[in-house]
Amino acid sequence: MRAVLLASLVGSALSTCTPPTITGEQRLFVVEQENGKNRRTVPAIEGKVPAAQFYDYYDSCSHTGYEVAHGSVMMLYRNVLDTSNNFDVVITHGKTTHIQGGAHVDALLTGIPTGVTIAQRDDSSAEVDWTTSTVPGVITGTGPNIGGYWTMSEHSDGVALEGFPATEDWTLKVDEAFRGDMQTWTFVFGDGTTQDLDVSEPVYLKPLVTPVTGFIPAYPETDETQTYCSLADEAGGTTPLEYTFSWGDGTADTVVTQDAGKTACATHTFCQACGGAQPRQVVV
């Protein structure tokens, strides 16, 4: 099976033994802190279940597979079967079965777009809910913001937010404050890499560019490094699929072999001086 797909940091393809088609909006996202600190483009973690199932809440804990003992983790997630073209934000603190000394996180999320919902609370509305406050850790039950007040010992806490639109501009601001045995704050990307964050500063997550027609991403700057991901699947298929990332800048293609139904990612530093057009296609 071979089919031409357009590459994107957030784009995916689904296939049932027929030529795959791109599903959803293709936008570049960026995470950064104050004054561009720790700035990274964000390939979303992709799956075929809603955000609440990805969070996998039971026994008072999340089970995403990305939990870190004594640490707070933030992720951009996309359910590729969701035809609304929305993205989700998942935050989890701590890890089950680890003694974390009464670790505590106060949080405040602002800049939340209209339509976003709390898909999964961990554990209750006393720990994470809507708020009118602009102070981390304060929950009022209504309002445009979300407050978190979590205390962990031998378990994890957190929240899954669903419905961040790919077709609108928004900037999510996340403030976290640690107490007790909490040590790290990390953003996890779809390719499995991470970015350490400074807990003394807020984190901003936002679309990087305005949506473009034709599913063609904006041309990267010279020597800019970006990570592109794509997801293909075959109904009942188990044979690994081969992805060829063609960069369009005159450099060699990158070939990635990945199991069906799992995200394949490739990182590339673009050579605008090499001649060539925009990065254009993934061949599966």
TORLUM-187641 format. One line per field, with one value per residue (C-alpha): x negated, y, z. Coordinates in steps of 0.2 Angstrom, whole numbers, plus 5000, padded with zeros to 4 digits. Last residue first. Layout:
// TORLUM-187641
xx [X/...] $
yy [Y/...] $
zz [Z/...] $
***
This chain:
// TORLUM-187641
xx [4985/4978/4977/4978/4974/4960/4960/4950/4933/4916/4903/4903/4919/4910/4922/4917/4927/4935/4946/4961/4971/4987/4993/5009/4998/4981/4968/4954/4947/4938/4931/4929/4913/4910/4916/4928/4944/4944/4950/4954/4956/4966/4965/4979/4977/4988/5002/5017/5035/5041/5025/5018/5008/5002/4991/4978/4966/4953/4945/4928/4925/4909/4917/4934/4948/4961/4978/4987/4997/5014/5021/5027/5018/5023/5015/4998/4991/5006/5004/4997/4990/4981/4980/4963/4956/4959/4946/4950/4940/4945/4948/4945/4957/4961/4978/4971/4970/4969/4961/4961/4949/4947/4963/4959/4968/4975/4976/4984/4991/4996/5003/5008/5017/5016/5030/5032/5046/5047/5038/5051/5046/5060/5056/5047/5039/5035/5022/5018/5006/5004/4994/4994/5002/5011/5019/5028/5031/5040/5048/5053/5068/5079/5089/5085/5075/5058/5042/5025/5017/5024/5034/5050/5066/5065/5069/5064/5050/5047/5064/5072/5065/5050/5043/5056/5059/5066/5066/5074/5067/5081/5075/5056/5046/5035/5032/5026/5022/5013/5008/4998/4994/4982/4987/4971/4971/4970/4972/4985/4994/4985/4985/4994/5004/5010/5019/5023/5035/5036/5051/5054/5072/5071/5063/5055/5038/5040/5027/5016/5005/4996/4991/4982/4979/4965/4962/4964/4967/4982/4981/4989/5007/5012/5020/5023/5037/5038/5044/5042/5036/5030/5031/5049/5054/5045/5055/5048/5038/5022/5010/4997/4996/4981/4976/4964/4952/4948/4940/4939/4948/4948/4958/4961/4964/4975/4979/4992/4991/5008/5016/5034/5042/5040/5028/5033/5026/5027/5037/5032/5042/5032/5031/5019/5013/5008/5001/4983/4988/4984/4996/5000/4996/5002/4993/5000] $
yy [5028/5043/5059/5075/5093/5101/5118/5121/5116/5126/5120/5138/5133/5119/5113/5104/5088/5077/5062/5054/5039/5037/5019/5011/5000/4997/5009/5010/5028/5034/5051/5059/5066/5085/5096/5107/5097/5087/5071/5060/5042/5031/5012/5002/4988/4973/4971/4975/4972/4988/4997/5012/5027/5041/5055/5066/5080/5087/5104/5111/5128/5129/5142/5146/5134/5136/5137/5120/5114/5107/5114/5130/5137/5139/5153/5149/5144/5138/5140/5133/5145/5140/5151/5154/5148/5130/5131/5118/5103/5098/5080/5068/5054/5058/5065/5077/5077/5094/5093/5100/5093/5091/5089/5083/5096/5111/5116/5130/5129/5142/5137/5149/5143/5155/5154/5156/5146/5132/5118/5120/5115/5103/5092/5095/5080/5083/5079/5068/5053/5041/5036/5054/5067/5083/5093/5110/5114/5130/5131/5148/5156/5155/5143/5131/5143/5134/5143/5133/5146/5164/5172/5167/5165/5146/5130/5114/5103/5097/5099/5095/5077/5065/5067/5075/5069/5077/5094/5104/5116/5125/5143/5144/5143/5158/5154/5138/5140/5127/5123/5107/5097/5082/5074/5065/5057/5038/5030/5017/5028/5042/5061/5075/5074/5086/5082/5095/5090/5095/5097/5092/5089/5072/5064/5048/5055/5058/5072/5075/5090/5085/5092/5082/5086/5077/5068/5051/5054/5049/5046/5029/5037/5028/5042/5038/5037/5018/5021/5035/5030/5048/5041/5036/5053/5061/5051/5036/5033/5040/5054/5063/5081/5087/5103/5116/5121/5137/5134/5153/5163/5179/5169/5151/5142/5128/5129/5122/5120/5117/5104/5103/5086/5070/5067/5053/5035/5025/5010/4995/5003/5019/5033/5048/5061/5079/5088/5092/5091/5081/5079/5062/5052/5034/5017/5000] $
zz [5017/5008/5018/5008/5006/5015/5006/4991/4985/4985/4997/5005/5014/5023/5036/5051/5052/5066/5061/5069/5067/5078/5081/5073/5062/5069/5064/5050/5048/5031/5031/5013/5008/5007/4993/5003/5000/5016/5010/5025/5020/5031/5031/5040/5051/5048/5061/5051/5059/5050/5044/5052/5048/5060/5056/5065/5060/5072/5068/5067/5059/5049/5038/5044/5041/5027/5033/5033/5018/5021/5005/5014/5029/5047/5055/5063/5079/5088/5107/5123/5136/5152/5167/5176/5193/5188/5174/5161/5155/5137/5133/5118/5115/5097/5102/5114/5133/5143/5160/5177/5190/5209/5219/5237/5247/5238/5220/5211/5193/5181/5164/5150/5135/5120/5107/5088/5080/5068/5078/5092/5110/5114/5129/5145/5155/5173/5186/5201/5205/5219/5234/5242/5231/5235/5221/5221/5203/5196/5179/5171/5163/5179/5190/5204/5215/5215/5221/5219/5208/5210/5195/5203/5193/5194/5185/5193/5200/5217/5225/5209/5211/5208/5196/5184/5167/5151/5158/5144/5131/5121/5122/5122/5139/5141/5159/5168/5187/5197/5215/5216/5232/5236/5253/5254/5237/5240/5223/5220/5208/5199/5202/5193/5177/5164/5148/5135/5121/5102/5091/5073/5076/5067/5082/5076/5077/5096/5098/5114/5119/5135/5152/5166/5184/5194/5210/5201/5183/5173/5154/5153/5152/5168/5179/5197/5210/5208/5190/5177/5160/5154/5136/5140/5146/5131/5118/5110/5094/5098/5095/5106/5098/5089/5098/5092/5106/5116/5132/5135/5122/5133/5147/5144/5128/5119/5101/5089/5071/5062/5051/5053/5054/5044/5029/5018/5017/5001/5004/5015/5030/5032/5044/5041/5054/5055/5070/5066/5048/5032/5017/5012/4997/4996/4995/5000] $
***
